[in-house]
């Protein structure tokens, strides 16, 4: 089963004939639609703590997935999907795993702990990847959302 695309040259010419600000608006909306797909996929895949305790409220990882729209180095609209300030570090620890460090003034294994002082490594926590698999699983849907929104935005112009 193949896909045949017709009229791509006409679409490209029409897009290039638009004012630069209009081009930016069309691309920004398409990028936003794609970012929302990735955001939803990561929220769905984010783990929820089962055991009580900890400093984060229940569902914090799911609720704190955000996206920001900006521009890349060439000035084109781009999105960054990630976690807010509340859960940014925790999301990284869950995704990649981490060491468990207890602050200890006289430990056998002295490690420099960020923020000063030293600590004793008391264990490790295995990685539980959820961000990368969610992104990889939603790439096709994200690309479709981009293409559909791009076409819709062009029709408005």
N, CA, C and O of each residue as an XYZ file, in Angstrom:
628
protein
N       0.846     -1.176      0.000
C       0.000      0.000      0.000
C       0.887      1.233      0.000
O       1.708      1.406      0.900
N       0.731      2.078     -0.986
C       1.545      3.274     -1.096
C       0.706      4.523     -0.900
O      -0.523      4.483     -0.963
N       1.374      5.608     -0.666
C       0.705      6.895     -0.503
C       1.164      7.789     -1.633
O       2.362      7.924     -1.883
N       0.220      8.393     -2.308
C       0.555      9.310     -3.386
C       0.157     10.712     -2.949
O      -0.995     10.961     -2.595
N       1.110     11.610     -2.977
C       0.851     12.989     -2.592
C       0.812     13.818     -3.868
O       1.747     13.798     -4.669
N      -0.268     14.533     -4.040
C      -0.420     15.387     -5.223
C      -0.516     16.835     -4.781
O      -1.095     17.151     -3.742
N       0.055     17.697     -5.583
C      -0.092     19.121     -5.347
C       0.857     19.709     -4.324
O       0.664     20.843     -3.886
N       1.873     18.965     -3.937
C       2.777     19.494     -2.909
C       3.503     20.747     -3.406
O       3.777     21.662     -2.629
N       3.809     20.781     -4.705
C       4.484     21.968     -5.259
C       3.582     23.199     -5.147
O       4.049     24.295     -4.836
N       2.268     23.003     -5.409
C       1.332     24.121     -5.326
C       1.197     24.621     -3.892
O       1.142     25.825     -3.644
N       1.145     23.673     -2.945
C       1.043     24.050     -1.527
C       2.291     24.817     -1.108
O       2.200     25.838     -0.427
N       3.444     24.326     -1.515
C       4.699     24.993     -1.166
C       4.746     26.404     -1.752
O       5.140     27.346     -1.065
N       4.348     26.555     -3.014
C       4.345     27.875     -3.651
C       3.373     28.809     -2.927
O       3.706     29.960     -2.646
N       2.157     28.304     -2.622
C       1.163     29.116     -1.925
C       1.701     29.556     -0.564
O       1.567     30.720     -0.186
N       2.307     28.625      0.168
C       2.855     28.941      1.490
C       3.961     29.979      1.375
O       3.994     30.936      2.148
N       4.866     29.802      0.419
C       5.982     30.733      0.257
C       5.539     32.118     -0.198
O       6.247     33.099      0.030
N       4.369     32.210     -0.843
C       3.852     33.507     -1.280
C       3.177     34.281     -0.143
O       2.906     35.475     -0.273
N       2.912     33.596      0.964
C       2.298     34.261      2.114
C       3.296     35.195      2.783
O       4.509     35.031      2.658
N       2.758     36.173      3.491
C       3.576     37.072      4.300
C       4.317     36.248      5.364
O       3.794     35.239      5.838
N       5.513     36.668      5.735
C       6.327     35.930      6.701
C       5.598     35.765      8.033
O       5.685     34.708      8.658
N       4.885     36.793      8.470
C       4.153     36.695      9.736
C       3.040     35.657      9.648
O       2.778     34.941     10.614
N       2.393     35.576      8.505
C       1.332     34.585      8.311
C       1.944     33.184      8.275
O       1.383     32.245      8.839
N       3.084     33.045      7.618
C       3.791     31.748      7.602
C       4.107     31.302      9.023
O       3.895     30.142      9.376
N       4.616     32.227      9.839
C       4.954     31.911     11.227
C       3.713     31.469     12.001
O       3.772     30.525     12.790
N       2.587     32.155     11.774
C       1.340     31.813     12.469
C       0.878     30.414     12.072
O       0.480     29.628     12.932
N       0.926     30.096     10.779
C       0.511     28.775     10.289
C       1.393     27.695     10.909
O       0.893     26.693     11.420
N       2.695     27.904     10.859
C       3.619     26.910     11.418
C       3.473     26.783     12.932
O       3.545     25.680     13.473
N       3.270     27.904     13.614
C       3.118     27.876     15.071
C       1.904     27.049     15.471
O       1.981     26.245     16.400
N       0.793     27.236     14.785
C      -0.410     26.466     15.112
C      -0.223     24.979     14.823
O      -0.714     24.137     15.575
N       0.482     24.651     13.745
C       0.748     23.245     13.420
C       1.667     22.611     14.464
O       1.445     21.475     14.883
N       2.694     23.346     14.881
C       3.614     22.856     15.910
C       2.874     22.686     17.236
O       3.115     21.723     17.963
N       1.975     23.616     17.550
C       1.188     23.527     18.791
C       0.324     22.261     18.788
O       0.231     21.575     19.806
N      -0.304     21.950     17.659
C      -1.136     20.745     17.564
C      -0.302     19.487     17.786
O      -0.742     18.552     18.455
N       0.897     19.472     17.224
C       1.786     18.323     17.404
C       2.234     18.211     18.857
O       2.280     17.112     19.411
N       2.563     19.340     19.475
C       3.003     19.339     20.872
C       1.915     18.820     21.800
O       2.207     18.121     22.770
N       0.668     19.156     21.510
C      -0.440     18.680     22.346
C      -0.570     17.156     22.291
O      -0.914     16.523     23.290
N      -0.295     16.571     21.125
C      -0.327     15.110     20.994
C       0.758     14.497     21.880
O       0.496     13.543     22.611
N       1.970     15.041     21.816
C       3.070     14.522     22.629
C       2.787     14.726     24.113
O       3.073     13.850     24.929
N       2.230     15.872     24.459
C       1.887     16.147     25.859
C       0.894     15.109     26.374
O       1.078     14.558     27.459
N      -0.145     14.843     25.607
C      -1.163     13.873     26.028
C      -0.575     12.472     26.157
O      -0.928     11.740     27.081
N       0.310     12.092     25.250
C       0.924     10.764     25.300
C       1.790     10.606     26.550
O       1.764      9.560     27.199
N       2.547     11.632     26.881
C       3.413     11.569     28.066
C       2.565     11.580     29.335
O       2.879     10.868     30.289
N       1.495     12.379     29.362
C       0.609     12.385     30.524
C      -0.003     11.007     30.750
O      -0.092     10.536     31.884
N      -0.418     10.374     29.679
C      -1.034      9.049     29.794
C      -0.038      8.006     30.293
O      -0.405      7.096     31.036
N       1.220      8.140     29.886
C       2.240      7.158     30.256
C       2.883      7.435     31.612
O       3.531      6.555     32.177
N       2.712      8.639     32.135
C       3.370      9.014     33.392
C       2.897      8.127     34.532
O       1.697      7.903     34.690
N       3.834      7.620     35.328
C       3.447      6.774     36.457
C       2.768      7.593     37.554
O       3.019      8.787     37.719
N       1.915      6.920     38.281
C       1.240      7.527     39.427
C       1.678      6.754     40.662
O       1.638      5.524     40.677
N       2.096      7.474     41.694
C       2.569      6.782     42.895
C       1.423      6.037     43.563
O       0.292      6.519     43.629
N       1.747      4.860     44.052
C       0.757      3.999     44.694
C       0.856      4.130     46.212
O      -0.150      4.155     46.920
N       2.094      4.212     46.689
C       2.320      4.263     48.132
C       2.200      5.693     48.643
O       2.614      6.629     47.959
N       1.645      5.872     49.825
C       1.535      7.223     50.387
C       2.915      7.756     50.773
O       3.867      6.999     50.959
N       2.989      9.052     50.886
C       4.224      9.684     51.310
C       4.891     10.418     50.171
O       4.359     10.507     49.065
N       6.059     10.940     50.461
C       6.782     11.706     49.473
C       6.365     13.164     49.502
O       5.408     13.542     50.177
N       7.092     13.964     48.765
C       6.829     15.402     48.795
C       5.887     15.855     47.687
O       5.371     16.972     47.735
N       5.654     15.004     46.688
C       4.775     15.392     45.586
C       3.351     14.892     45.822
O       3.151     13.806     46.366
N       2.370     15.684     45.412
C       0.990     15.215     45.525
C       0.717     14.082     44.524
O       1.453     13.915     43.552
N      -0.333     13.319     44.768
C      -0.708     12.238     43.859
C      -0.978     12.805     42.470
O      -1.609     13.853     42.332
N      -0.497     12.110     41.444
C      -0.737     12.526     40.064
C       0.068     13.726     39.614
O      -0.235     14.318     38.578
N       1.092     14.099     40.375
C       1.861     15.303     40.046
C       2.575     15.190     38.701
O       2.608     16.160     37.943
N       3.146     14.028     38.390
C       3.833     13.874     37.110
C       2.861     14.048     35.946
O       3.183     14.718     34.964
N       1.693     13.458     36.048
C       0.710     13.583     34.972
C       0.226     15.020     34.816
O       0.054     15.503     33.697
N       0.011     15.691     35.923
C      -0.555     17.041     35.874
C       0.464     18.098     35.468
O       0.078     19.204     35.090
N       1.741     17.789     35.536
C       2.773     18.808     35.323
C       3.483     18.679     33.971
O       4.558     19.250     33.789
N       2.907     17.945     33.030
C       3.479     17.870     31.678
C       3.047     19.130     30.938
O       1.854     19.407     30.817
N       4.011     19.885     30.449
C       3.726     21.155     29.792
C       4.424     21.214     28.439
O       5.313     20.415     28.146
N       4.010     22.166     27.629
C       4.753     22.445     26.397
C       4.919     23.950     26.270
O       4.105     24.736     26.755
N       5.985     24.313     25.610
C       6.262     25.727     25.342
C       6.562     25.870     23.857
O       7.271     25.052     23.272
N       6.021     26.902     23.266
C       6.264     27.187     21.862
C       7.247     28.345     21.792
O       7.067     29.374     22.442
N       8.277     28.160     21.001
C       9.273     29.202     20.794
C       9.790     29.097     19.379
O       9.070     28.670     18.476
N      11.022     29.482     19.186
C      11.637     29.365     17.865
C      12.962     28.638     17.988
O      13.629     28.701     19.021
N      13.336     27.944     16.916
C      14.632     27.273     16.903
C      15.704     28.261     16.453
O      15.420     29.446     16.282
N      16.913     27.792     16.263
C      18.027     28.679     15.921
C      17.851     29.353     14.568
O      18.465     30.388     14.312
N      17.015     28.778     13.693
C      16.790     29.391     12.383
C      15.556     30.299     12.378
O      15.203     30.853     11.337
N      14.902     30.453     13.527
C      13.747     31.335     13.626
C      12.418     30.665     13.338
O      11.382     31.330     13.341
N      12.422     29.363     13.091
C      11.172     28.645     12.835
C      10.511     28.260     14.158
O      11.198     28.014     15.149
N       9.172     28.209     14.174
C       8.482     27.790     15.396
C       8.897     26.371     15.807
O       9.062     25.486     14.968
N       9.056     26.187     17.106
C       9.434     24.877     17.657
C       8.777     24.727     19.019
O       8.467     25.711     19.690
N       8.575     23.490     19.409
C       7.956     23.221     20.707
C       8.891     22.380     21.560
O       9.656     21.559     21.054
N       8.813     22.600     22.851
C       9.505     21.774     23.826
C       8.429     21.221     24.748
O       7.687     21.977     25.376
N       8.350     19.897     24.825
C       7.391     19.248     25.710
C       8.185     18.658     26.863
O       9.147     17.923     26.641
N       7.800     18.966     28.073
C       8.525     18.476     29.234
C       7.704     18.657     30.496
O       6.474     18.659     30.466
N       8.402     18.807     31.590
C       7.751     18.901     32.888
C       7.974     20.281     33.481
O       8.983     20.936     33.218
N       7.018     20.705     34.280
C       7.104     21.987     34.947
C       8.113     21.953     36.085
O       8.740     20.929     36.361
N       8.249     23.083     36.724
C       9.242     23.248     37.784
C       9.044     22.266     38.939
O      10.015     21.806     39.540
N       7.787     21.948     39.247
C       7.488     21.072     40.380
C       8.058     19.664     40.199
O       8.560     19.076     41.157
N       7.988     19.123     38.997
C       8.334     17.712     38.794
C       9.498     17.467     37.828
O       9.803     16.313     37.525
N      10.141     18.506     37.348
C      11.203     18.350     36.343
C      12.281     17.360     36.792
O      12.637     16.454     36.039
N      12.789     17.521     37.981
C      13.855     16.629     38.460
C      13.344     15.217     38.696
O      14.008     14.245     38.337
N      12.177     15.103     39.296
C      11.619     13.782     39.594
C      11.378     13.003     38.306
O      11.655     11.805     38.247
N      10.867     13.670     37.280
C      10.622     12.994     36.000
C      11.926     12.418     35.442
O      11.943     11.301     34.925
N      13.000     13.170     35.545
C      14.309     12.675     35.098
C      14.783     11.492     35.917
O      15.335     10.535     35.375
N      14.572     11.554     37.217
C      14.977     10.433     38.080
C      14.194      9.166     37.734
O      14.764      8.077     37.680
N      12.894      9.311     37.502
C      12.078      8.150     37.157
C      12.492      7.603     35.787
O      12.634      6.392     35.617
N      12.681      8.481     34.830
C      13.008      8.068     33.462
C      14.353      7.349     33.380
O      14.477      6.340     32.686
N      15.352      7.859     34.080
C      16.719      7.340     33.945
C      17.233      6.575     35.161
O      18.319      5.998     35.106
N      16.484      6.558     36.243
C      16.974      5.917     37.460
C      17.879      6.883     38.222
O      18.267      7.929     37.701
N      18.208      6.521     39.457
C      19.064      7.403     40.249
C      19.620      6.661     41.456
O      19.187      5.557     41.787
N      20.595      7.301     42.108
C      21.157      6.758     43.345
C      20.349      7.288     44.522
O      19.814      8.396     44.474
N      20.268      6.498     45.563
C      19.664      6.955     46.814
C      20.799      7.399     47.729
O      21.680      6.611     48.074
N      20.767      8.652     48.110
C      21.819      9.225     48.947
C      21.200      9.719     50.247
O      20.217     10.460     50.239
N      21.776      9.308     51.338
C      21.376      9.843     52.646
C      22.492     10.769     53.102
O      23.668     10.407     53.111
N      22.099     11.930     53.465
C      23.116     12.854     53.999
C      23.673     12.240     55.277
O      22.930     11.838     56.172
N      24.973     12.179     55.335
C      25.622     11.525     56.465
C      26.948     12.220     56.705
O      27.758     12.354     55.787
N      27.170     12.652     57.903
C      28.402     13.390     58.181
C      29.630     12.480     58.212
O      30.737     12.929     57.917
N      29.441     11.181     58.575
C      30.592     10.279     58.654
C      30.227      8.945     58.002
O      30.061      7.935     58.686
N      30.108      8.953     56.710
C      29.767      7.728     56.003
C      31.017      7.039     55.492
O      32.049      7.684     55.305
N      30.935      5.738     55.266
C      32.056      5.016     54.688
C      32.268      5.421     53.237
O      33.403      5.514     52.769
N      31.179      5.660     52.533
C      31.267      6.114     51.147
C      30.829      7.560     51.145
O      29.639      7.868     51.207
N      31.791      8.425     51.074
C      31.451      9.844     51.092
C      31.313     10.328     49.658
O      32.227     10.165     48.850
N      30.194     10.909     49.353
C      29.921     11.448     48.030
C      29.592     12.918     48.159
O      28.950     13.354     49.114
N      30.043     13.661     47.188
C      29.673     15.070     47.187
C      28.224     15.159     46.736
O      27.877     14.657     45.667
N      27.383     15.785     47.532
C      25.967     15.918     47.247
C      25.714     17.327     46.748
O      26.208     18.300     47.318
N      24.929     17.430     45.663
C      24.615     18.742     45.115
C      23.996     19.598     46.215
O      23.134     19.134     46.962
N      24.427     20.811     46.306
C      23.917     21.690     47.352
C      24.828     21.711     48.556
O      24.521     22.370     49.549
N      25.956     20.995     48.492
C      26.916     21.001     49.577
C      26.791     19.794     50.474
O      25.766     19.111     50.473
N      27.808     19.536     51.220
C      27.813     18.422     52.155
C      28.213     17.122     51.472
O      28.624     17.105     50.312
N      28.081     16.050     52.216
C      28.420     14.744     51.685
C      27.318     13.784     52.092
O      26.453     14.121     52.900
N      27.356     12.600     51.536
C      26.305     11.651     51.862
C      26.774     10.229     51.683
O      27.894      9.969     51.245
N      25.911      9.336     52.025
C      26.183      7.909     51.950
C      25.204      7.292     50.955
O      23.989      7.425     51.104
N      25.743      6.616     49.940
C      24.867      5.962     48.994
C      24.293      4.715     49.653
O      25.027      3.834     50.099
N      22.957      4.661     49.706
C      22.304      3.551     50.379
C      21.558      2.644     49.400
O      20.930      1.669     49.811
N      21.625      2.958     48.133
C      20.965      2.115     47.141
C      20.802      2.827     45.818
O      21.261      3.954     45.631
N      20.139      2.144     44.906
C      19.831      2.737     43.603
C      18.376      2.429     43.254
O      17.788      1.462     43.738
N      17.832      3.261     42.421
C      16.474      3.062     41.916
C      16.598      2.848     40.419
O      17.194      3.662     39.714
N      16.033      1.750     39.936
C      16.104      1.418     38.517
C      15.310      2.423     37.683
O      14.356      3.038     38.161
N      15.722      2.572     36.443
C      15.018      3.441     35.504
C      13.664      2.842     35.138
O      13.524      1.627     35.000
N      12.690      3.699     34.986
C      11.353      3.314     34.520
C      10.978      4.265     33.383
O      10.194      5.194     33.578
N      11.545      4.030     32.190
C      11.301      4.953     31.074
C       9.819      5.047     30.722
O       9.137      4.034     30.569
N       9.343      6.258     30.599
C       7.977      6.494     30.151
C       7.899      7.656     29.170
O       6.988      7.705     28.344
N       8.835      8.587     29.248
C       8.831      9.753     28.356
C       9.217      9.339     26.940
O       8.485      9.606     25.987
N      10.354      8.694     26.808
C      10.827      8.307     25.470
C       9.886      7.324     24.795
O       9.580      7.516     23.618
N       9.398      6.263     25.478
C       8.443      5.372     24.806
C       7.145      6.075     24.395
O       6.590      5.788     23.334
N       6.665      6.993     25.234
C       5.434      7.719     24.893
C       5.653      8.589     23.662
O       4.795      8.658     22.782
N       6.796      9.247     23.606
C       7.106     10.079     22.444
C       7.189      9.220     21.184
O       6.587      9.542     20.161
N       7.939      8.131     21.271
C       8.124      7.271     20.101
C       6.795      6.689     19.616
O       6.586      6.546     18.412
N       5.906      6.357     20.533
C       4.614      5.784     20.159
C       3.675      6.818     19.543
O       2.732      6.452     18.842
N       3.918      8.091     19.792
C       2.997      9.122     19.319
C       3.542      9.960     18.162
O       2.909     10.936     17.761
N       4.696      9.596     17.627
C       5.289     10.375     16.538
C       4.364     10.436     15.327
O       4.158     11.509     14.760
N       3.806      9.296     14.925
C       2.942      9.276     13.749
C       1.700     10.147     13.970
O       1.325     10.929     13.096
N       1.070     10.011     15.127
C      -0.110     10.826     15.430
C       0.249     12.306     15.487
O      -0.529     13.153     15.049
N       1.420     12.618     16.024
C       1.877     14.000     16.072
C       2.100     14.579     14.684
O       1.727     15.719     14.408
N       2.710     13.784     13.815
C       2.934     14.239     12.440
C       1.607     14.458     11.713
O       1.461     15.413     10.950
N       0.648     13.574     11.951
C      -0.680     13.741     11.341
C      -1.351     15.012     11.847
O      -1.954     15.745     11.063
N      -1.253     15.280     13.139
C      -1.844     16.494     13.708
C      -1.189     17.733     13.105
O      -1.865     18.719     12.811
N       0.119     17.677     12.923
C       0.837     18.796     12.309
C       0.305     19.030     10.897
O      -0.045     20.155     10.540
N       0.246     17.967     10.096
C      -0.170     18.089      8.696
C      -1.613     18.586      8.580
O      -1.907     19.458      7.762
N      -2.512     18.032      9.398
C      -3.918     18.450      9.355
C      -4.079     19.912      9.748
O      -4.806     20.661      9.096
N      -3.403     20.310     10.810
C      -3.509     21.694     11.266
C      -2.871     22.646     10.264
O      -3.391     23.737     10.029
N      -1.760     22.247      9.676
C      -1.102     23.056      8.653
C      -2.081     23.301      7.505
O      -2.246     24.436      7.058
N      -2.729     22.237      7.031
C      -3.682     22.363      5.925
C      -4.864     23.249      6.315
O      -5.288     24.097      5.530
N      -5.396     23.057      7.519
C      -6.531     23.870      7.983
C      -6.150     25.347      8.073
O      -6.912     26.221      7.661
N      -4.964     25.610      8.614
C      -4.517     27.001      8.739
C      -4.294     27.643      7.374
O      -4.562     28.832      7.203
N      -3.809     26.877      6.404
C      -3.629     27.419      5.059
C      -4.978     27.754      4.415
O      -5.102     28.748      3.700
N      -5.978     26.921      4.674
C      -7.314     27.170      4.112
C      -7.923     28.465      4.658
O      -8.711     29.116      3.972
N      -7.566     28.834      5.873
C      -8.093     30.060      6.489
C      -7.510     31.315      5.836
O      -8.097     32.392      5.936
N      -6.379     31.184      5.180
C      -5.671     32.361      4.667
C      -6.136     32.731      3.301
O      -5.643     33.700      2.723
